Amino acid sequence: METILVEIVKLHKYSNFDELYKHFDKVSLGYDKDDIANSNDMEIYYPKKEQEKYGVIGIEIRTVKEGK
């Protein structure tokens, strides 16, 4: 098992993932540079109804230390 220690840089609050995806490049969202980023990908984890009810938060992190 691998452990990574991270620092939370900032919380980004949006009404839905469509809005969040407009403000970040796809690599910073976890996609590879050759991938097609689509906010609908997040519906697997967060259905539209829940996004509408609660909104979404993007958690910007910075790696502090990698270990094993």
TORPA-4810 file (N, C-alpha, C, O; in nm, 3 decimals):
<nodes>
NODE_1_0.084_-0.117_0.000_0.000_0.000_0.000_0.089_0.125_0.000_0.192_0.128_0.067_M
NODE_2_0.049_0.224_-0.074_0.125_0.348_-0.084_0.047_0.461_-0.016_-0.076_0.466_-0.023_E
NODE_3_0.119_0.549_0.050_0.058_0.663_0.119_0.114_0.792_0.061_0.234_0.802_0.035_T
NODE_4_0.027_0.889_0.043_0.070_1.021_-0.003_0.014_1.125_0.093_-0.107_1.130_0.117_I
NODE_5_0.100_1.206_0.148_0.058_1.314_0.236_0.035_1.438_0.151_0.123_1.478_0.074_L
NODE_6_-0.083_1.499_0.164_-0.116_1.616_0.084_-0.161_1.730_0.173_-0.202_1.709_0.288_V
NODE_7_-0.153_1.848_0.119_-0.204_1.968_0.185_-0.321_2.020_0.102_-0.313_2.026_-0.021_E
NODE_8_-0.429_2.056_0.168_-0.541_2.116_0.097_-0.507_2.262_0.070_-0.485_2.340_0.163_I
NODE_9_-0.502_2.298_-0.059_-0.467_2.433_-0.100_-0.589_2.523_-0.098_-0.585_2.636_-0.050_V
NODE_10_-0.700_2.469_-0.153_-0.821_2.550_-0.161_-0.941_2.461_-0.189_-0.929_2.356_-0.253_K
NODE_11_-1.057_2.503_-0.140_-1.184_2.438_-0.173_-1.255_2.525_-0.275_-1.268_2.646_-0.256_L
NODE_12_-1.301_2.463_-0.384_-1.370_2.535_-0.491_-1.516_2.491_-0.492_-1.545_2.375_-0.521_H
NODE_13_-1.607_2.582_-0.461_-1.749_2.549_-0.452_-1.823_2.591_-0.579_-1.809_2.704_-0.626_K
NODE_14_-1.901_2.497_-0.633_-1.980_2.522_-0.754_-2.118_2.460_-0.739_-2.139_2.375_-0.653_Y
NODE_15_-2.210_2.502_-0.822_-2.345_2.446_-0.816_-2.352_2.308_-0.879_-2.440_2.229_-0.845_S
NODE_16_-2.259_2.277_-0.971_-2.257_2.145_-1.036_-2.121_2.125_-1.102_-2.038_2.216_-1.106_N
NODE_17_-2.099_2.004_-1.153_-1.971_1.973_-1.215_-1.952_2.042_-1.350_-1.839_2.065_-1.392_F
NODE_18_-2.060_2.076_-1.417_-2.048_2.152_-1.541_-1.974_2.283_-1.514_-1.883_2.320_-1.589_D
NODE_19_-2.012_2.352_-1.408_-1.948_2.479_-1.372_-1.803_2.458_-1.329_-1.714_2.534_-1.368_E
NODE_20_-1.779_2.355_-1.250_-1.642_2.327_-1.205_-1.550_2.300_-1.323_-1.438_2.351_-1.328_L
NODE_21_-1.597_2.219_-1.418_-1.516_2.182_-1.534_-1.482_2.302_-1.623_-1.382_2.299_-1.694_Y
NODE_22_-1.563_2.405_-1.621_-1.536_2.526_-1.700_-1.416_2.604_-1.647_-1.355_2.681_-1.720_K
NODE_23_-1.383_2.585_-1.520_-1.280_2.665_-1.456_-1.144_2.597_-1.441_-1.049_2.659_-1.393_H
NODE_24_-1.134_2.470_-1.482_-1.008_2.397_-1.465_-0.973_2.321_-1.592_-1.061_2.276_-1.666_F
NODE_25_-0.843_2.306_-1.616_-0.801_2.226_-1.730_-0.816_2.078_-1.694_-0.817_2.041_-1.577_D
NODE_26_-0.827_1.995_-1.795_-0.859_1.854_-1.773_-0.752_1.778_-1.695_-0.784_1.686_-1.620_K
NODE_27_-0.626_1.816_-1.710_-0.519_1.747_-1.637_-0.532_1.775_-1.487_-0.512_1.685_-1.406_V
NODE_28_-0.566_1.898_-1.450_-0.582_1.929_-1.307_-0.704_1.860_-1.248_-0.716_1.847_-1.126_S
NODE_29_-0.796_1.815_-1.334_-0.914_1.741_-1.288_-0.890_1.590_-1.281_-0.979_1.515_-1.242_L
NODE_30_-0.770_1.547_-1.320_-0.736_1.405_-1.310_-0.737_1.329_-1.440_-0.712_1.208_-1.442_G
NODE_31_-0.766_1.397_-1.549_-0.763_1.332_-1.680_-0.622_1.335_-1.738_-0.542_1.421_-1.701_Y
NODE_32_-0.592_1.241_-1.827_-0.467_1.246_-1.903_-0.483_1.351_-2.013_-0.595_1.385_-2.051_D
NODE_33_-0.371_1.403_-2.063_-0.377_1.510_-2.163_-0.447_1.467_-2.291_-0.500_1.551_-2.364_K
NODE_34_-0.449_1.336_-2.321_-0.515_1.287_-2.442_-0.661_1.247_-2.419_-0.731_1.213_-2.514_D
NODE_35_-0.707_1.250_-2.294_-0.845_1.214_-2.262_-0.941_1.326_-2.302_-0.901_1.441_-2.318_D
NODE_36_-1.065_1.289_-2.318_-1.172_1.387_-2.337_-1.240_1.405_-2.202_-1.298_1.311_-2.149_I
NODE_37_-1.233_1.525_-2.148_-1.294_1.554_-2.018_-1.441_1.584_-2.036_-1.479_1.665_-2.120_A
NODE_38_-1.523_1.519_-1.957_-1.667_1.540_-1.965_-1.723_1.539_-1.824_-1.706_1.442_-1.750_N
NODE_39_-1.790_1.645_-1.786_-1.844_1.655_-1.651_-1.947_1.546_-1.620_-1.971_1.515_-1.504_S
NODE_40_-2.007_1.488_-1.723_-2.102_1.379_-1.701_-2.034_1.255_-1.643_-2.101_1.168_-1.587_N
NODE_41_-1.902_1.246_-1.656_-1.829_1.134_-1.597_-1.853_1.125_-1.446_-1.851_1.016_-1.389_D
NODE_42_-1.876_1.238_-1.382_-1.893_1.242_-1.237_-2.029_1.192_-1.191_-2.048_1.167_-1.072_M
NODE_43_-2.123_1.176_-1.283_-2.257_1.128_-1.246_-2.256_0.985_-1.194_-2.350_0.942_-1.128_E
NODE_44_-2.151_0.911_-1.223_-2.136_0.776_-1.168_-2.130_0.783_-1.015_-2.184_0.696_-0.946_I
NODE_45_-2.066_0.887_-0.964_-2.046_0.902_-0.821_-2.145_1.000_-0.757_-2.188_0.982_-0.644_Y
NODE_46_-2.180_1.104_-0.832_-2.264_1.212_-0.781_-2.377_1.241_-0.880_-2.358_1.319_-0.973_Y
NODE_47_-2.493_1.179_-0.860_-2.605_1.202_-0.952_-2.645_1.350_-0.960_-2.626_1.426_-0.865_P
NODE_48_-2.700_1.389_-1.075_-2.739_1.529_-1.098_-2.831_1.580_-0.986_-2.817_1.695_-0.944_K
NODE_49_-2.923_1.496_-0.937_-3.014_1.539_-0.831_-2.938_1.579_-0.704_-2.973_1.677_-0.638_K
NODE_50_-2.834_1.504_-0.672_-2.754_1.538_-0.554_-2.671_1.663_-0.578_-2.651_1.743_-0.487_E
NODE_51_-2.621_1.680_-0.702_-2.548_1.803_-0.734_-2.639_1.924_-0.717_-2.598_2.025_-0.661_Q
NODE_52_-2.762_1.912_-0.765_-2.858_2.022_-0.752_-2.890_2.051_-0.605_-2.905_2.167_-0.567_E
NODE_53_-2.901_1.947_-0.526_-2.938_1.963_-0.385_-2.823_2.019_-0.300_-2.844_2.108_-0.218_K
NODE_54_-2.701_1.964_-0.320_-2.588_1.998_-0.233_-2.481_2.085_-0.297_-2.401_2.145_-0.226_Y
NODE_55_-2.478_2.092_-0.431_-2.366_2.157_-0.499_-2.247_2.062_-0.501_-2.259_1.946_-0.460_G
NODE_56_-2.134_2.110_-0.548_-2.013_2.027_-0.553_-1.894_2.107_-0.502_-1.894_2.231_-0.505_V
NODE_57_-1.794_2.037_-0.456_-1.672_2.100_-0.409_-1.554_2.032_-0.476_-1.540_1.910_-0.471_I
NODE_58_-1.469_2.111_-0.539_-1.343_2.063_-0.592_-1.237_2.087_-0.487_-1.225_2.199_-0.436_G
NODE_59_-1.161_1.986_-0.453_-1.059_2.000_-0.350_-0.923_2.007_-0.418_-0.874_1.908_-0.473_I
NODE_60_-0.863_2.124_-0.415_-0.730_2.144_-0.474_-0.625_2.103_-0.372_-0.624_2.154_-0.260_E
NODE_61_-0.537_2.010_-0.411_-0.436_1.959_-0.319_-0.296_1.978_-0.376_-0.276_1.997_-0.495_I
NODE_62_-0.201_1.971_-0.286_-0.059_1.976_-0.321_0.009_1.862_-0.249_-0.012_1.844_-0.129_R
NODE_63_0.091_1.785_-0.320_0.163_1.675_-0.258_0.270_1.728_-0.164_0.351_1.812_-0.201_T
NODE_64_0.269_1.678_-0.042_0.368_1.717_0.058_0.477_1.612_0.067_0.596_1.644_0.072_V
NODE_65_0.435_1.484_0.070_0.533_1.376_0.086_0.473_1.247_0.032_0.357_1.215_0.057_K
NODE_66_0.554_1.174_-0.043_0.514_1.041_-0.090_0.588_0.938_-0.010_0.705_0.957_0.024_E
NODE_67_0.522_0.829_0.021_0.585_0.723_0.098_0.528_0.588_0.061_0.452_0.577_-0.036_G
NODE_68_0.564_0.486_0.137_0.513_0.350_0.112_0.433_0.298_0.227_0.383_0.186_0.221_K
</nodes>
